[in-house]
Amino acid sequence: MKLARTKDSPLNVAHTEPNVMGILINELTDLLHNAPHDARIVIVCVGTDRSTGDALGPLVGSGLSKYRSLFFDLYGTLEQPVHALNLNDTLQQIEKKTPNPFIIGIDACLGQVSSVGNIQVGTGPVRPGAGVNKELPPVGNMHITGIVNVGGFMEYFVLQNTRLHLVMHMADVIACSLFSAVVQTVRSRSMNPPAVMQD
């Protein structure tokens, strides 16, 4: 199932949508299949556990860490968050450690009242700090964002007064969907290796 949207625009689906995980898995799998065949999948979950709304990324990271998967590298959990103070260092670490990364950036964001609770998936990077007017480097070849509250006024206060239940449920949906999509993609790659050019 695909939700109606314009070409090249991000998928935008409510976390309460029936079959939300199926919708996300299909979209994520499609996007991951466009990654270079030899690229290593790297997931960077941006945020901090010091703010309820901004904890979406670390919650997703901690959810993914439970799988102890060899299919991807993971940065950003509740125990070891990736936030404004260490984001640059984290990206430099990935660049040194992983020769050909395909990075999935995950972060919380603020939006319109009607969009709160929506999960967005699209190509291109996530832009951490944009909702609170911080200048931080973009993250990712593709992105997943969760709209956790309303933007436009007293953003730090709004993030700190976001419902934990909403953030945790969105994080669970994202983590489960992303793990399933990554597993499908990696297994598909191993079953269908790239063709070798003949002289």
C-alpha positions in Angstrom: 0.0 0.0 0.0 1.3 3.5 -0.9 -0.1 6.7 0.4 -0.9 9.3 -2.3 1.8 12.0 -2.6 3.7 13.9 -5.2 6.7 12.3 -6.9 9.9 12.5 -4.8 8.2 13.9 -1.8 8.7 12.1 1.5 6.3 9.5 2.7 4.2 11.0 5.6 2.1 8.5 7.6 0.5 8.7 11.0 1.9 6.3 13.6 -1.8 5.2 14.3 -2.4 4.4 10.6 -3.6 0.8 10.1 -0.7 -1.3 8.8 1.7 1.6 9.5 4.6 -0.8 9.8 3.8 -2.5 6.5 3.7 0.9 4.8 7.0 2.0 6.3 8.7 -1.3 5.6 7.7 -1.1 1.9 9.0 2.5 1.6 12.2 1.9 3.5 13.0 -1.3 1.5 12.4 0.6 -1.8 14.8 3.4 -0.7 17.4 1.0 0.6 17.4 -0.9 -2.7 18.6 2.3 -4.4 21.7 2.3 -2.2 25.0 1.2 -3.7 25.2 -2.6 -3.5 28.5 -2.6 -1.6 27.5 0.2 0.8 27.5 -0.5 4.5 24.2 0.6 6.2 24.9 3.0 9.0 22.0 4.2 11.2 22.5 7.5 13.1 19.8 8.3 15.7 20.1 11.9 16.7 18.7 13.4 20.0 19.0 13.5 23.7 17.3 11.7 26.6 17.3 15.0 28.5 14.2 16.2 26.6 11.2 14.0 26.1 10.4 15.2 22.6 14.1 15.0 21.5 14.4 11.5 22.8 12.9 9.9 19.7 16.2 9.2 18.1 17.9 7.6 21.1 14.8 5.5 21.8 14.9 4.2 18.2 18.6 3.5 18.6 18.1 1.6 21.9 15.3 -0.4 20.2 17.5 -1.3 17.3 20.4 -2.2 19.7 18.3 -5.0 21.2 18.6 -6.9 17.9 22.4 -7.0 18.2 22.4 -7.1 14.4 25.5 -7.5 12.2 23.5 -6.0 9.2 24.2 -2.4 10.2 26.3 0.0 12.3 24.4 1.9 14.9 25.1 5.3 16.5 22.9 7.0 19.0 21.1 5.2 21.9 19.8 6.3 25.3 23.1 5.1 26.9 25.3 6.8 24.3 23.3 9.5 22.5 24.4 11.5 19.4 23.5 15.1 20.0 24.6 18.7 19.2 27.9 18.4 21.2 29.2 15.2 19.6 27.5 15.0 16.2 30.5 16.3 14.3 32.8 13.8 16.0 30.4 11.0 15.3 30.2 11.8 11.6 34.0 12.0 11.5 34.2 8.6 13.3 31.9 7.1 10.7 34.0 8.5 7.8 37.2 7.0 9.2 35.7 3.6 10.2 33.4 2.9 7.2 34.8 3.3 3.7 31.4 3.4 1.9 28.6 4.2 4.3 24.9 4.6 3.4 23.7 6.6 6.3 20.1 6.7 7.6 19.5 9.8 9.7 16.8 9.6 12.4 15.5 12.6 14.4 12.5 14.2 16.0 11.0 17.3 14.6 8.2 19.8 15.2 5.4 20.5 12.8 1.8 21.6 12.4 -0.9 20.4 14.8 -2.4 18.1 12.1 0.9 16.4 11.6 1.8 15.6 15.2 2.4 11.8 15.4 3.3 11.4 11.8 6.4 9.6 10.6 8.2 10.9 7.5 10.6 8.9 5.3 12.5 10.3 2.4 15.7 10.7 0.5 18.4 13.2 1.5 19.6 14.1 5.0 17.9 14.9 8.2 18.8 18.4 9.5 19.2 18.2 13.3 18.6 21.4 15.2 16.5 23.1 12.5 13.4 23.1 14.7 15.3 25.0 17.5 17.4 27.2 15.2 20.7 25.4 15.7 23.3 25.1 13.0 24.3 21.4 12.8 25.6 19.3 9.9 23.0 17.4 7.9 23.0 13.6 8.5 22.2 10.8 6.1 21.6 9.7 2.5 18.0 9.1 3.6 16.1 10.1 6.6 13.3 9.1 9.0 11.7 11.8 11.2 8.9 11.8 13.7 6.8 14.9 14.3 6.5 14.8 18.0 4.9 18.2 18.7 3.9 21.6 17.4 6.5 24.0 16.1 6.7 27.8 15.8 6.8 28.9 19.4 9.1 28.2 22.4 10.5 25.1 20.8 12.7 24.0 23.7 9.7 24.2 26.1 7.5 22.3 23.6 10.1 19.5 23.2 10.4 19.1 27.0 6.6 19.0 27.4 6.0 16.3 24.8 4.1 13.2 25.8 6.4 10.3 26.5 3.8 7.8 25.4 3.6 9.3 21.9 7.4 9.4 21.5 7.9 5.8 22.7 5.2 4.4 20.5 6.6 6.2 17.4 10.1 5.0 18.3 8.9 1.4 18.5 7.2 1.6 15.1 10.3 3.1 13.5 12.7 0.7 15.1 10.7 -2.5 14.1 10.0 -1.2 10.6 13.6 -0.2 9.9 15.0 -3.4 11.2 12.7 -5.5 9.0 13.5 -3.4 6.0 17.3 -3.6 6.5 17.1 -7.4 7.0 15.1 -7.8 3.8 17.5 -5.6 1.9 20.7 -7.3 3.1 19.3 -10.7 2.4 18.2 -9.7 -1.0 21.7 -8.4 -1.8 23.3 -11.7 -0.7 20.8 -13.7 -2.9 21.2 -11.3 -5.9 24.9 -10.2 -6.1 25.8 -7.6 -8.6 26.7 -8.9 -12.1 30.4 -9.1 -12.9 31.4 -7.3 -16.1 33.0 -9.6 -18.7 35.8 -8.5 -21.0 
